[in-house]
Amino acid sequence: MSRRPPAEDDQDGFSLIEVVVTMGIMSFLMVIFTTAILQIYGTSVAAESFSTAQAQLQLGFQRFDRELRYASWVAEPGQVGTDWFVEFADSTGANCEQLRLAADPATAGYGIMQLLRWAVATPPAPGTPGQTVASLILLDNVDPPFVLQAAGSSPYLSDADAVGADFATDFQRLRIRLTTKVGTDSTHVDSTFTALNTSRDTVTTNDCGKGRPA
């Protein structure tokens, strides 16, 4: 009676088909993994960009509120060349301040908001640099960044529901509209600041207006 020879160790390895199938599965899993990582990274970058844009406007908002709340006079905003200006006097009337939105020479299409201060009798020379309070501001907005609402005038439409259409403010108010953009993310602010030291008797001209370039 013959015996069956003992089974030999399987040393044949993998077939080409098995290798191809395995590589296909691994490639598919790598695509899924890479896509997930890129999505997470993109979401993180977008969130960071949006936070940066918001932080820029928040910084500007805080400065505007602090500086404009106690102003005793606010100028009619205007544009000189491509730059926007608005001047105001502090609570004592002895010192002047100016908000200037100018093109950022380092970034095409963007502007920087600067704040200048001076004693009422010593206006700054044209081109004097100021303190930057906000940057990454888009310059291609249709609406002007500064709009003055004179004391005694009717409210903006956004206020009408709250105070009534016949309401007229007793103070000068300055509306500021800005949009900042970081990458593809942007954020917008449209706020009105009330100058509590003004009244319906506040004159329209002030020596602080001399700080604006001709």
Sine and cosine of phi, psi and omega as CSV:
sin_phi,cos_phi,sin_psi,cos_psi,sin_omega,cos_omega
0.00,0.00,0.83,-0.56,-0.04,-1.00
-0.99,0.14,0.51,-0.86,0.05,-1.00
-0.98,-0.20,0.55,-0.84,0.08,-1.00
-0.96,0.27,0.73,-0.68,0.00,-1.00
-0.90,0.44,0.61,-0.79,-0.02,-1.00
-0.87,0.50,0.57,-0.82,-0.02,-1.00
-0.91,0.42,0.70,-0.71,0.03,-1.00
-0.99,0.11,0.46,-0.89,0.05,-1.00
-0.87,0.49,0.65,-0.76,0.01,-1.00
-0.97,0.22,0.98,-0.22,0.00,-1.00
-0.88,-0.48,0.36,0.93,-0.04,-1.00
-0.97,0.26,-0.33,0.94,-0.03,-1.00
0.98,0.22,-0.38,-0.92,-0.03,-1.00
-0.99,-0.15,0.54,-0.84,0.07,-1.00
-0.98,0.19,0.27,-0.96,0.01,-1.00
-0.88,0.47,-0.62,0.78,0.00,-1.00
-0.89,0.46,-0.67,0.74,0.00,-1.00
-0.90,0.44,-0.65,0.76,0.02,-1.00
-0.90,0.44,-0.69,0.72,-0.01,-1.00
-0.89,0.45,-0.69,0.73,0.01,-1.00
-0.89,0.45,-0.69,0.72,-0.01,-1.00
-0.89,0.45,-0.69,0.72,0.01,-1.00
-0.90,0.44,-0.60,0.80,0.03,-1.00
-0.90,0.44,-0.68,0.73,0.02,-1.00
-0.90,0.43,-0.68,0.73,0.01,-1.00
-0.90,0.43,-0.64,0.77,0.02,-1.00
-0.89,0.45,-0.66,0.75,0.01,-1.00
-0.89,0.46,-0.70,0.71,0.02,-1.00
-0.91,0.42,-0.60,0.80,0.02,-1.00
-0.91,0.40,-0.61,0.80,0.04,-1.00
-0.89,0.45,-0.71,0.70,0.01,-1.00
-0.88,0.47,-0.70,0.71,-0.02,-1.00
-0.90,0.44,-0.71,0.70,-0.01,-1.00
-0.90,0.44,-0.66,0.75,0.02,-1.00
-0.87,0.49,-0.68,0.73,0.01,-1.00
-0.89,0.46,-0.67,0.74,0.00,-1.00
-0.90,0.44,-0.68,0.73,0.00,-1.00
-0.90,0.43,-0.62,0.79,0.03,-1.00
-0.91,0.41,-0.68,0.74,0.03,-1.00
-0.89,0.46,-0.69,0.72,0.00,-1.00
-0.90,0.43,-0.69,0.73,0.00,-1.00
-0.89,0.46,-0.66,0.76,0.03,-1.00
-0.90,0.44,-0.64,0.77,0.01,-1.00
-0.91,0.42,-0.69,0.72,0.01,-1.00
-0.90,0.43,-0.68,0.74,0.00,-1.00
-0.89,0.45,-0.68,0.74,0.01,-1.00
-0.90,0.44,-0.64,0.77,0.01,-1.00
-0.92,0.39,-0.64,0.77,0.02,-1.00
-0.90,0.44,-0.69,0.73,-0.01,-1.00
-0.90,0.43,-0.64,0.77,0.03,-1.00
-0.90,0.44,-0.62,0.78,0.03,-1.00
-0.90,0.44,-0.70,0.72,0.02,-1.00
-0.88,0.47,-0.69,0.72,0.03,-1.00
-0.90,0.44,-0.64,0.77,-0.02,-1.00
-0.90,0.45,-0.61,0.79,0.02,-1.00
-0.88,0.48,-0.71,0.70,-0.01,-1.00
-0.95,0.32,-0.59,0.81,0.03,-1.00
-0.89,0.46,-0.64,0.77,0.04,-1.00
-0.88,0.47,-0.73,0.68,0.02,-1.00
-0.89,0.45,-0.67,0.74,-0.02,-1.00
-0.86,0.50,-0.72,0.69,-0.01,-1.00
-0.88,0.47,-0.65,0.76,0.01,-1.00
-0.93,0.37,-0.69,0.73,-0.01,-1.00
-0.87,0.49,-0.71,0.70,-0.06,-1.00
-0.88,0.47,-0.67,0.74,-0.03,-1.00
-0.94,0.35,-0.64,0.77,-0.09,-1.00
-0.99,0.15,-0.60,0.80,-0.12,-0.99
-1.00,0.02,-0.40,0.92,-0.10,-1.00
-0.84,0.54,-0.63,0.78,-0.08,-1.00
-0.95,-0.31,0.33,0.94,0.04,-1.00
-0.91,0.41,0.58,-0.81,0.02,-1.00
-0.98,-0.19,-0.10,1.00,0.04,-1.00
-0.27,-0.96,0.64,-0.77,0.03,-1.00
-0.77,-0.64,0.74,-0.67,-0.03,-1.00
-0.98,0.20,0.30,-0.95,0.18,-0.98
-0.96,0.29,0.87,-0.49,-0.02,-1.00
-0.88,0.47,0.40,-0.92,0.02,-1.00
-0.32,-0.95,0.15,-0.99,-0.03,-1.00
-0.89,-0.46,0.74,-0.67,0.10,-1.00
-0.86,-0.51,0.93,-0.38,-0.14,-0.99
0.92,0.39,-0.84,-0.54,0.03,-1.00
-0.97,-0.23,-0.02,1.00,-0.05,-1.00
-1.00,-0.10,0.56,-0.83,0.06,-1.00
-0.97,-0.25,0.60,-0.80,-0.04,-1.00
-0.70,-0.71,0.51,-0.86,0.26,-0.97
-0.48,-0.88,0.76,-0.66,-0.01,-1.00
-0.94,-0.33,0.41,-0.91,0.10,-1.00
-0.44,-0.90,0.42,-0.91,0.01,-1.00
-0.98,-0.19,0.56,-0.83,0.00,-1.00
-0.95,0.30,-0.07,-1.00,-0.11,-0.99
-0.89,0.45,-0.46,0.89,-0.01,-1.00
-1.00,0.04,-0.33,0.94,-0.07,-1.00
0.99,0.16,0.00,1.00,-0.04,-1.00
-1.00,-0.01,-0.30,0.95,-0.04,-1.00
-0.80,-0.61,0.53,-0.85,-0.05,-1.00
-0.90,-0.44,0.44,-0.90,0.08,-1.00
-0.66,-0.75,0.40,-0.92,-0.03,-1.00
-0.59,-0.80,0.74,-0.68,0.17,-0.98
-0.99,-0.14,0.75,-0.66,-0.02,-1.00
-0.75,-0.66,0.82,-0.57,0.10,-1.00
-0.97,-0.26,0.93,-0.36,-0.08,-1.00
-0.81,-0.59,0.38,-0.93,0.03,-1.00
-0.90,0.43,0.64,-0.77,0.04,-1.00
-1.00,0.09,0.91,-0.41,-0.04,-1.00
-0.90,0.43,-0.30,0.95,-0.04,-1.00
-1.00,-0.02,-0.26,0.97,-0.07,-1.00
-0.64,-0.76,0.95,-0.32,-0.03,-1.00
-0.89,0.45,0.70,-0.72,0.05,-1.00
1.00,0.06,-0.10,0.99,-0.02,-1.00
-0.90,-0.43,0.40,-0.92,0.03,-1.00
-0.80,-0.60,0.23,-0.97,0.08,-1.00
-0.82,-0.57,0.64,-0.77,0.07,-1.00
-0.99,-0.11,0.81,-0.59,0.00,-1.00
-0.83,-0.55,0.49,-0.87,0.03,-1.00
-0.90,-0.44,0.81,-0.59,0.06,-1.00
-0.91,-0.40,0.57,-0.82,0.05,-1.00
-0.77,-0.64,0.57,-0.82,0.08,-1.00
-0.31,-0.95,0.37,-0.93,0.12,-0.99
-0.94,0.35,0.55,-0.84,-0.17,-0.99
-0.84,0.55,-0.50,0.87,-0.06,-1.00
-1.00,0.01,-0.06,1.00,-0.07,-1.00
-0.77,-0.64,0.95,0.31,0.00,-1.00
-0.89,0.45,0.52,-0.86,-0.04,-1.00
-0.95,0.30,0.43,-0.90,0.07,-1.00
-0.95,0.31,0.50,-0.87,0.04,-1.00
-0.82,0.57,0.68,-0.73,0.01,-1.00
1.00,0.05,0.01,1.00,0.03,-1.00
-0.88,0.47,0.81,-0.59,-0.01,-1.00
-0.94,0.33,0.50,-0.87,0.03,-1.00
-0.89,-0.46,-0.08,-1.00,0.04,-1.00
-1.00,0.08,0.83,-0.55,-0.02,-1.00
-0.96,0.28,0.82,-0.57,0.00,-1.00
-0.93,-0.36,-0.27,0.96,0.05,-1.00
-0.32,-0.95,0.55,-0.84,0.01,-1.00
-0.66,-0.75,-0.08,-1.00,-0.03,-1.00
0.86,0.51,0.58,0.82,-0.02,-1.00
-1.00,-0.05,0.78,-0.62,0.02,-1.00
-0.94,0.34,0.65,-0.76,-0.04,-1.00
-0.97,-0.23,-0.12,0.99,-0.09,-1.00
-1.00,-0.07,0.35,0.94,0.05,-1.00
-0.95,0.32,0.57,-0.82,0.01,-1.00
-0.96,0.29,-0.64,0.77,-0.05,-1.00
-0.98,0.21,0.62,-0.78,0.07,-1.00
-0.91,0.41,0.53,-0.85,-0.05,-1.00
-0.95,0.30,-0.45,0.89,-0.03,-1.00
-0.85,-0.53,0.74,-0.68,0.08,-1.00
-0.66,-0.75,0.81,-0.58,0.01,-1.00
-1.00,-0.04,0.72,-0.69,0.16,-0.99
-0.94,-0.33,0.91,-0.41,-0.08,-1.00
-0.95,0.32,0.48,-0.88,0.10,-1.00
-0.88,0.48,0.71,-0.71,-0.03,-1.00
1.00,-0.04,-0.07,1.00,-0.01,-1.00
-1.00,-0.01,0.25,-0.97,-0.02,-1.00
-0.96,0.29,0.40,-0.92,-0.04,-1.00
-0.97,0.25,0.22,-0.98,0.14,-0.99
-0.93,0.37,0.35,-0.94,0.00,-1.00
-0.85,0.53,-0.55,0.84,-0.02,-1.00
-0.92,0.40,-0.36,0.93,0.00,-1.00
-1.00,-0.02,-0.32,0.95,-0.19,-0.98
-0.86,0.51,-0.64,0.77,-0.03,-1.00
-0.92,0.40,-0.49,0.87,-0.06,-1.00
-1.00,0.07,-0.60,0.80,-0.12,-0.99
-0.89,-0.45,-0.13,0.99,-0.01,-1.00
1.00,-0.09,0.55,-0.83,-0.10,-1.00
-0.93,0.38,-0.38,0.93,-0.04,-1.00
-1.00,-0.01,0.00,1.00,-0.04,-1.00
-0.95,0.32,0.63,-0.77,0.09,-1.00
-0.76,-0.65,0.75,-0.66,-0.04,-1.00
-0.95,0.30,0.56,-0.83,0.06,-1.00
-1.00,-0.02,-0.02,1.00,-0.05,-1.00
-0.82,-0.57,0.36,-0.93,0.19,-0.98
-0.96,0.29,0.61,-0.80,0.02,-1.00
-0.71,-0.70,0.58,-0.81,-0.01,-1.00
-0.88,-0.48,0.84,-0.54,0.05,-1.00
-1.00,-0.10,0.76,-0.65,-0.01,-1.00
-0.85,-0.53,0.81,-0.59,0.00,-1.00
-0.82,-0.57,0.90,-0.44,-0.04,-1.00
-0.69,-0.73,0.51,-0.86,0.12,-0.99
-0.75,-0.66,0.82,-0.58,0.09,-1.00
-0.96,-0.29,0.48,-0.88,-0.02,-1.00
-0.62,-0.78,0.75,-0.66,0.08,-1.00
-0.80,-0.60,0.91,-0.42,-0.09,-1.00
0.91,0.41,-0.84,-0.54,0.04,-1.00
-0.98,-0.20,0.05,1.00,-0.06,-1.00
-0.97,-0.24,0.69,-0.72,0.00,-1.00
-0.69,-0.72,0.38,-0.93,0.08,-1.00
-0.62,-0.79,0.52,-0.86,-0.16,-0.99
-0.82,-0.58,0.59,-0.81,0.11,-0.99
-0.77,-0.64,0.68,-0.74,0.05,-1.00
-0.68,-0.73,1.00,-0.10,-0.11,-0.99
-0.78,-0.62,0.50,-0.86,0.03,-1.00
-0.89,-0.45,0.76,-0.65,-0.05,-1.00
-0.92,-0.40,0.73,-0.68,-0.04,-1.00
-0.99,-0.16,0.80,-0.60,0.06,-1.00
-1.00,0.05,0.98,-0.20,-0.18,-0.98
-0.95,0.31,-0.26,0.97,0.02,-1.00
-0.99,-0.15,0.26,0.96,0.10,-0.99
-0.97,-0.24,0.15,-0.99,0.02,-1.00
-0.42,-0.91,-0.05,-1.00,0.05,-1.00
-0.94,0.35,-0.26,0.97,0.01,-1.00
-1.00,-0.06,-0.02,1.00,0.01,-1.00
-0.90,0.44,0.77,-0.64,-0.04,-1.00
-0.95,0.32,0.37,-0.93,-0.06,-1.00
-0.99,0.14,-0.38,0.92,-0.02,-1.00
-0.94,-0.34,0.46,-0.89,0.00,-1.00
-0.37,-0.93,0.48,-0.88,-0.02,-1.00
-0.90,0.44,-0.31,0.95,0.05,-1.00
-0.91,0.42,-0.39,0.92,0.03,-1.00
-0.91,0.41,-0.28,0.96,0.00,-1.00
-0.95,0.31,-0.18,0.98,0.01,-1.00
-0.99,0.17,-0.13,0.99,0.02,-1.00
-1.00,0.07,0.70,-0.72,0.04,-1.00
-0.86,0.51,0.54,-0.84,-0.01,-1.00
-0.96,0.29,0.00,0.00,0.00,0.00
